[in-house]
Amino acid sequence: MPFVERNSKIENKHLEELLDNPENRLEYERYKAEYEFRKQLYQARKNANLSQAEVAERSGLTQQSVSRIEKTSNATISSIIKYLQAVGAKLDVK
């Protein structure tokens, strides 16, 4: 599985056993999607050569809010949109 950074056979076998359970698989997929989204937000900021403080200033968010957007899954849609506008990125839903 590409999402698992540590690639030992034992860890992958254990993960596959856990993912046999539909509830575990759903939770794993949800976490994976959130992780990838936050990673893309962070990368968009880095590609724009902006600090969190600069994004905060451009977006009208606090620096703490910018940090929270990059690190947790409890950001509001309006905050995410402000963040994206500040870094010059767009949301692409597929």
C-alpha positions as CSV (number, residue, x, y, z in Angstrom):
1,M,0.0,0.0,0.0
2,P,1.6,3.3,-1.0
3,F,0.2,5.3,1.9
4,V,2.1,3.3,4.4
5,E,5.5,5.0,4.7
6,R,7.3,2.2,6.5
7,N,7.2,-0.7,4.1
8,S,7.9,-3.9,6.1
9,K,6.1,-7.1,5.1
10,I,4.8,-7.6,8.6
11,E,3.3,-4.1,8.9
12,N,1.7,-4.4,5.4
13,K,0.2,-7.9,6.3
14,H,-1.2,-6.5,9.6
15,L,-2.6,-3.5,7.8
16,E,-4.3,-5.7,5.2
17,E,-5.8,-7.9,8.0
18,L,-7.2,-4.7,9.7
19,L,-8.6,-3.4,6.4
20,D,-10.5,-6.6,5.8
21,N,-13.0,-5.1,8.3
22,P,-15.3,-2.7,6.3
23,E,-15.5,-0.2,9.1
24,N,-11.7,-0.1,9.5
25,R,-11.3,0.3,5.7
26,L,-13.7,3.2,5.7
27,E,-11.9,5.0,8.5
28,Y,-8.5,4.3,6.9
29,E,-9.7,5.8,3.6
30,R,-11.1,8.8,5.3
31,Y,-7.9,9.4,7.2
32,K,-5.8,8.9,4.1
33,A,-7.9,11.4,2.1
34,E,-7.6,14.0,4.9
35,Y,-3.8,13.4,5.2
36,E,-3.4,13.8,1.4
37,F,-5.5,17.0,1.4
38,R,-3.5,18.6,4.2
39,K,-0.3,17.6,2.5
40,Q,-1.5,19.3,-0.7
41,L,-2.4,22.5,1.2
42,Y,1.0,22.6,2.8
43,Q,2.7,22.0,-0.6
44,A,0.7,24.8,-2.2
45,R,1.9,27.2,0.5
46,K,5.5,26.1,0.0
47,N,5.2,26.4,-3.8
48,A,4.0,30.0,-3.3
49,N,7.1,30.6,-1.1
50,L,4.9,31.9,1.8
51,S,5.1,31.5,5.5
52,Q,2.1,30.7,7.6
53,A,2.2,34.3,8.8
54,E,2.1,35.6,5.3
55,V,-0.8,33.3,4.4
56,A,-2.6,34.6,7.5
57,E,-2.0,38.2,6.5
58,R,-3.2,37.6,3.0
59,S,-6.3,35.6,4.0
60,G,-7.4,37.5,7.1
61,L,-7.0,34.3,9.1
62,T,-4.8,34.1,12.2
63,Q,-1.5,32.3,12.0
64,Q,-2.9,29.7,14.4
65,S,-5.8,29.1,12.0
66,V,-3.4,28.6,9.1
67,S,-1.5,26.1,11.2
68,R,-4.7,24.3,12.2
69,I,-5.8,24.0,8.5
70,E,-2.5,22.3,7.7
71,K,-2.5,20.0,10.7
72,T,-6.0,19.0,11.6
73,S,-9.3,18.0,9.9
74,N,-11.6,20.5,11.6
75,A,-11.1,23.6,9.4
76,T,-14.2,25.2,7.9
77,I,-14.7,25.3,4.2
78,S,-14.6,29.1,4.2
79,S,-11.3,29.0,6.0
80,I,-9.9,26.5,3.5
81,I,-11.1,28.7,0.6
82,K,-9.4,31.8,2.1
83,Y,-6.2,29.8,2.6
84,L,-6.3,28.6,-1.1
85,Q,-6.9,32.1,-2.4
86,A,-4.0,33.4,-0.3
87,V,-1.6,30.8,-1.8
88,G,-3.0,31.2,-5.3
89,A,-4.4,27.7,-5.5
90,K,-7.8,26.2,-6.4
91,L,-9.8,23.3,-5.1
92,D,-10.2,20.5,-7.6
93,V,-12.8,18.0,-6.6
94,K,-12.8,14.8,-8.5
